[in-house]
């Protein structure tokens, strides 16, 4: 699977804000993560007009550290006509995993 993984740093984000003298870690919201995922998909050559966002399953990783956005071909995806974008909630770095 490593050869399919492509990393992009389209939207790196400052991962900490300062309040007084202490740092507070911030996480990307779903909307911010989805915006980054769409930019990453477009940068990797996907025409998002041909895909819909998969609404099946969890969009947040089990540990809460990553957004997981699946995209399916419209109207009904044939095998392999999908891809996944994983966005790190702390850094904003996105990884694109093509369907197989």
C-alpha positions in Angstrom: 0.0 0.0 0.0 2.9 2.4 0.5 3.4 2.8 -3.2 -0.2 4.0 -3.5 0.2 6.6 -0.7 0.8 10.1 -1.9 1.4 12.9 0.6 0.6 16.5 0.1 1.1 19.5 2.3 -1.5 21.8 0.6 -2.7 23.2 3.9 -0.3 22.9 6.7 -1.7 24.4 9.9 -0.3 25.8 13.0 -1.0 23.1 15.5 -0.9 25.1 18.7 -2.4 28.3 20.0 -1.0 30.2 22.9 -3.3 31.2 25.8 -1.4 33.2 28.4 1.8 31.3 29.0 0.6 27.8 28.0 0.0 26.2 24.7 -3.4 24.8 23.7 -3.4 22.1 21.0 -6.0 22.8 18.3 -7.6 20.3 15.9 -9.0 20.8 12.4 -12.8 20.9 12.3 -14.6 18.5 9.9 -15.2 21.4 7.5 -11.5 22.4 7.5 -10.5 18.8 7.0 -12.9 18.3 4.2 -11.7 21.5 2.5 -8.1 20.2 2.7 -9.2 16.7 1.4 -10.9 18.2 -1.6 -7.8 20.3 -2.4 -5.6 17.3 -2.1 -7.9 15.2 -4.3 -7.9 17.9 -7.0 -4.1 18.3 -6.8 -3.8 14.5 -7.4 -5.9 14.8 -10.6 -9.4 13.8 -9.3 -12.3 15.6 -10.9 -14.6 16.0 -7.9 -17.6 16.5 -10.2 -17.4 12.8 -10.9 -17.4 11.7 -7.2 -19.7 11.9 -4.2 -18.6 11.9 -0.6 -19.1 8.5 1.0 -21.5 8.7 3.9 -21.0 5.2 5.1 -18.7 4.6 8.1 -16.9 6.9 10.5 -15.1 10.1 9.2 -13.0 10.4 12.4 -10.3 7.9 13.1 -10.6 5.8 16.2 -7.9 7.8 18.1 -9.5 11.1 16.9 -6.3 12.2 15.2 -7.3 12.0 11.6 -10.3 12.8 9.3 -11.1 10.0 6.8 -13.0 11.0 3.7 -14.0 8.4 1.2 -15.1 9.5 -2.3 -17.1 7.2 -4.7 -17.8 7.5 -8.4 -21.2 8.8 -9.3 -23.9 7.5 -9.7 -22.8 3.9 -8.8 -19.1 3.2 -8.3 -17.7 0.2 -10.2 -14.9 -1.7 -8.4 -11.9 0.5 -7.8 -13.6 3.8 -8.6 -13.1 5.2 -5.2 -10.3 6.9 -3.3 -9.7 7.9 0.3 -8.1 11.1 1.7 -6.8 11.0 5.2 -6.2 14.4 6.9 -4.1 14.8 10.0 -6.2 16.9 12.4 -3.1 18.5 14.0 -0.9 19.3 11.0 -3.4 19.5 8.1 -1.2 17.1 6.0 -3.3 15.0 3.6 -2.6 11.5 2.2 -4.4 10.3 -0.9 -5.1 6.6 -1.3 -6.3 5.6 -4.8 -8.9 2.8 -5.1 -7.8 -0.6 -6.2 
